[in-house]
Amino acid sequence: MLSNLDKAGERNGLTLKNFTLTTDTKHDFPEASPAQIKQFLQDEAFAGAGTAIYLRTESGTVYDKSRGSQDWSFFGSSMLRHEQVHVGGFSENMAYAAQIFVFGKFKNDFQDSRLYGVLDAMLKQRLEENKDK
């Protein structure tokens, strides 16, 4: 995913040191409240201002799918930039705007243009849902 960001000119200083993998999200955060765990399980990755970017690796996640599909790897790359915006302390709206911008750079590289369209529409819907956040 980082090499995809390199090719798109969007790595923005990200290195492996910026990430922590979570292999069992329900149990990797024993101090988290049930509400936090519920949110973590809804997200593919998550971060807060000044924190590491936590990347979920369980079966069926974007990370897992990206290991077998270049298209999902492109989506995962845009997701990393989304979370990097949060590390900088910025809003969900700004994070989705950055993700959509980066994701768009991969449009011509997608093997499955239908999947690109579905993911692009989902991101734009989430941007709209978070326009005031």
C-alpha positions in Angstrom: 0.0 0.0 0.0 2.9 2.4 0.7 4.4 1.6 -2.6 1.1 2.5 -4.3 1.3 5.9 -2.5 4.8 6.3 -3.7 3.7 5.8 -7.3 0.9 8.3 -6.9 3.2 10.8 -5.2 1.0 10.7 -2.1 3.1 8.9 0.5 3.4 12.1 2.4 6.1 10.8 4.7 4.3 7.6 5.8 6.6 4.8 6.9 6.0 1.4 8.5 6.8 3.1 11.8 3.5 5.0 11.5 1.5 1.7 11.7 0.5 -0.8 14.3 -1.3 -4.0 13.1 -4.1 -5.3 15.1 -4.7 -9.0 14.5 -7.6 -9.4 17.1 -9.2 -6.1 17.5 -11.7 -7.3 20.2 -8.7 -8.3 22.4 -5.9 -6.0 21.4 -7.3 -3.0 23.2 -8.2 -4.2 26.8 -8.5 -0.6 28.1 -11.1 0.4 25.4 -14.7 0.7 26.3 -17.3 -1.5 24.6 -18.4 1.5 22.6 -14.8 2.1 21.4 -14.4 -1.5 20.5 -17.7 -1.4 18.5 -16.3 1.6 16.6 -12.9 -0.1 16.0 -14.7 -3.1 14.6 -16.7 -0.9 12.1 -13.4 0.8 10.9 -10.8 -0.8 8.7 -8.2 1.4 10.3 -8.3 4.1 12.9 -6.1 6.8 14.4 -6.3 9.8 16.6 -4.4 13.0 16.8 -0.7 12.2 17.3 -1.3 8.4 17.5 -0.1 5.5 15.5 -2.4 4.3 12.7 -4.0 1.1 13.7 -4.6 -1.2 10.8 -7.0 -4.2 11.2 -5.7 -7.4 9.6 -8.5 -9.8 10.5 -10.1 -11.9 7.7 -12.3 -9.9 5.4 -10.7 -6.5 6.1 -9.3 -4.3 3.4 -5.8 -5.2 4.5 -6.7 -8.9 4.1 -8.3 -8.3 0.7 -5.4 -6.2 -0.4 -3.0 -9.2 -0.1 -4.8 -10.9 -3.0 -6.1 -8.0 -5.0 -4.3 -5.0 -6.4 -7.6 -3.1 -6.6 -8.2 -3.5 -2.9 -4.6 -2.5 -2.3 -5.3 0.8 -4.0 -8.3 1.4 -1.8 -6.2 0.5 1.2 -3.6 3.0 0.2 -6.2 5.8 0.1 -7.4 4.6 3.5 -3.9 5.1 5.0 -3.9 8.7 3.8 -7.4 9.1 5.4 -6.0 8.0 8.7 -2.9 10.1 8.4 -5.2 13.2 8.3 -6.6 12.1 11.7 -3.1 11.7 13.1 -2.6 15.4 12.1 -5.6 16.2 14.3 -8.0 17.0 11.4 -11.7 16.2 11.0 -13.5 13.2 9.4 -14.6 15.5 6.6 -11.0 16.5 5.8 -9.9 12.8 6.0 -12.6 11.7 3.5 -11.7 14.6 1.2 -8.0 13.5 1.2 -9.0 9.9 0.7 -11.1 10.6 -2.3 -8.4 12.7 -3.8 -5.8 9.9 -3.4 -8.3 7.2 -4.4 -9.0 9.1 -7.6 -5.4 8.8 -8.6 -5.8 5.0 -8.9 -8.9 5.1 -11.1 -7.0 4.2 -14.3 -5.0 1.4 -12.5 -8.1 -0.6 -11.4 -8.7 -3.9 -13.1 -12.3 -3.9 -12.0 -13.8 -0.6 -13.0 -17.1 -1.6 -11.4 -15.4 -2.1 -8.0 -13.8 1.3 -8.4 -17.2 2.9 -9.0 -18.8 1.2 -6.0 -15.9 2.3 -3.7 -15.8 5.8 -5.1 -19.5 6.3 -4.6 -19.2 5.0 -1.0 -16.4 7.4 -0.2 -18.4 10.3 -1.7 -21.4 9.3 0.4 -19.4 9.2 3.5 -17.9 12.6 2.7 -21.4 14.0 2.4 -22.5 12.3 5.7 -19.5 13.9 7.4 -19.6 17.4 5.8 -20.2 19.1 9.1 -17.8 16.9 11.2 
